[in-house]
Amino acid sequence: MGKFASFLLIGLVLVVLGTINIRGNISSIHWYNRRKVAECDIPRYGKCMGSGTVIIGVSLILSALLGVIYKTAVFDYMALAGCAVGLSVMLYGQFKYNKGIF
């Protein structure tokens, strides 16, 4: 039960942070990950990074809820897949708008 509660809590935090990033406030992203982003690209960068964060958060929340309902560990793979997709979206944003990871 503790794993599901932690998945739910972390997922909620990630959804909130992602929503803040989508709205254009990228201050929650570490400075060296956003230092090369042009001023005109900040809204698009925020949407890309925020979308990836929300994808990860939603996958954790769904995995926790479905894991509690159906009492099986199969949904851990759903969380893993959601994290992979979310990280892919975030890496795309990093390479496109920040011209690299750092």
Secondary structure, DSSP 8 states (H G I E B T S, - for coil): -HHHHHHHHHHHHHHHHHHHHHTT--TTS-GGGTTT--GGGHHHHHHHHHHHHHHHHHHHHHHHHHHHHH--TTHHHHHHHHHHHHHHHHHHHHHHHSSS--
